[in-house]
Amino acid sequence: MGLFDFLKRKKSAEQPQPVTESAATRNKLPVGFYVSPGDEIAGEVKGNVNVLVQGTFEGEINISGLVWVAEGAKLAGVVRCDDVRLEGHVVGMFHVNGVADIGPVARCDAELIAGRIWRGGSFTRPSSGGTDTPVQPSGPTSA
């Protein structure tokens, strides 16, 4: 045993393990775009990222990933994504390839097209009198 043999063993122990398909599937992507509480951002987001909105975002989001609008946040615009979790206030148009999960405190003044919709929040639709008419949630539904 040489004087520096412990370094060789340490280096071999630090070799990264191969990523299995299940690990890659479980951990899709980290948050790639984040709007923090109190921030107001307007713009466009595209790519293979997850988006977390805790402030205010206005614009277009076109991603392969999850869009999460947290409680107290506001998102206005056109959104195209794989999945969405809504807990805040959203306005605009949402095209969701997978699951749209609408939390109990969410307010959705939006057109929503999704593969599957779970709703517990408040949907509104314009009435002829110019005020919003609430749509009663009915539990899990599919589009």
C-alpha positions, 0 to 999 in steps of 0.5 A: 500500500502506497502513501497516496493510495487512499486518494485513488480509492476516494476518486473511484468512490466519487464516480457518479452512478448512472441515472436510471429511467425511473429516477429521471421520470420521478425528477422531471426537471427543476424549476427553470423559471421562477417569479418570486412573491412581490415581483411583476414580470411580463414576457415569454417563457419557452423550453423544457423547464418547470415554471413556478409563479408566486408573484405576478406574470403576464405573457406567454408560457410555452413549455414541456413541463409543469406550470405552478401558480401558487396561492396569492399569485396571478398569471395572465396570458396564454399557457401551453404546458404538460401539466398545471397546478393552479392555486392562485388567480389565472386569466387567459387561455390554458392548453394542458397536455396532461393534468390540470389540478385546480386547488380549492383557493384557485380562481380561474377566469380562463379558458382551460383545455386539458387531458384531465381536470381536477378541480376544487377551485372557483371557475367563473364565466362572463354573464350577459349582465357584465358580472362573473357568474361562478361555476360550481365545482363538482370534484374530479372530472375529465375533459 
